[in-house]
Every structure is written in C-alpha cells, then in structure tokens.
Amino acid sequence: MIKGIIFDYGGTLDSRGVHWSEILWDGFRHAAVPIDKDTFRSVYVEAERALARERIILPQDNFHDLLVKKVTLEVGFLPQQPDSETCDKWVMQIADFCDSAARACIDEARPILEELHEQFPLMLVSNFYGNIDEVLREYGIRHLFKGIIESSVVGIRKPNPTLFRLGVDALEMDPQDVLVVGDSLRKDIEPAEHLGCQVLWLKGKGWTAEEDNQTHPHTITKISQVPEWISNL
C-alpha cells in the first residue's frame, strides 16, 4: 500500500519527462542561435560543470533568474562569441521561452499534485541548485509538499540512494510504503528501487539514446497517469 509519494522536480514536474537539455535546445533554436546540436550539448555540459563549481544560483533566485544565469554561461561557452547586444538578446529570448515552457508544465501538473496532496503526504527530492523552495513558491505549488530534500543543500546527489532515504525518513515511513516518481531511470528509479521504494518512471526524451531505449514495467508518459496507476494497484 502506498502511504506517501516522493516526486523528483526537474524533468518530472516541469518538462513532462523530457530532459532539460532538450527544452534549452528548443530555446536556442527559438532564438536562432547559429549552432548545431552537438555544439549545444557541449556548452550545456560546460555550463553545468561551472554551476557545480561555483555558487552562481542563489536561494532567492526564481526559475527565470536561474535560466538567465544558466543561459548566460552556455552562451559564454559558444565557440564564436557574438557582440554583447546579440548575446543579451539571445539570453533573454531563451530564458523567456524556457520559463514559459516550464510554467505550462507546472500548470498541467498542479491539479494532479493537488489531487494527490489530498490523499498522501508529498515530498520533493531533487538534484537542484539551492533555490528549489523559491521556484516552487513562485509557481504556486510549494504548499503541496511536506518538505524538500535538495542536493545542493544536503550535499548528496542522485543517483546516491541516500538522497531518497532522507525523503523517506522525512515522511516517517518505511521505503516499501513510498512511491517515487521521476524522469530518470538511472538517477531516480534505480536508486529508489535499491532502497526498497515503489517506483514509477515518467519516461520522456532523455539525455542519451541508451536510456531512451530502456524499459521498465512501471512506466508512464504523463504525470496525469499517476493517480490512475495508484488506483490500479
């Protein structure tokens, strides 16, 4: 029996299971940045490494603030640098595009979260940048979660199952009574299963073709399928 639910955030609630690199790539195309996808993936990785090395994202940053900082880094790693005016234009166009995409996904997820919140305590367990509380508050869903376990705050990152262990402990439940919903097979589903939790993989387009080709018996393609899946247990 499920008594509580842990949700991942990035890629799960804010992008319909699609890896965020794909959303940002769409943003780069929307802004007509003249690069190919391989180059984009390289600058995406370099920006993520820079964010891991330095405290660039601050706790008070909302998601648009985060996007501006992230995209500024990505554009800064482009092999051919534009003039500053073009750079600023690209950054704002991409940030606006991606923020709108995230808001649309949150608007879809909100009624599902509200429905589940009436039945179960919800926790959020996420690899994030230290500002997830502010992001959730701005999007109007923070009150739906009993608590947040965020990698940048606790110093542990997925796929380490300890991050999920902290979420289970915060729910004051046994792992087998907790359902974990996430978009990454490697970072969410496998470590949660290792811990003994029940799992549900929200499968969209991933970072690698290998993950796209993998399967799992507990798979959904829309967040709206979570309540139905639970009711069929």
Helices and strands as residue ranges (DSSP letters): E 4-7, H 20-30, H 37-53, H 63-76, H 84-117, E 122-126, H 132-138, G 142-144, E 147-150, H 151-154, H 162-171, G 175-177, E 178-182, I 185-189, H 190-195, E 198-202, H 209-213, E 219-220, G 223-225, H 226-231
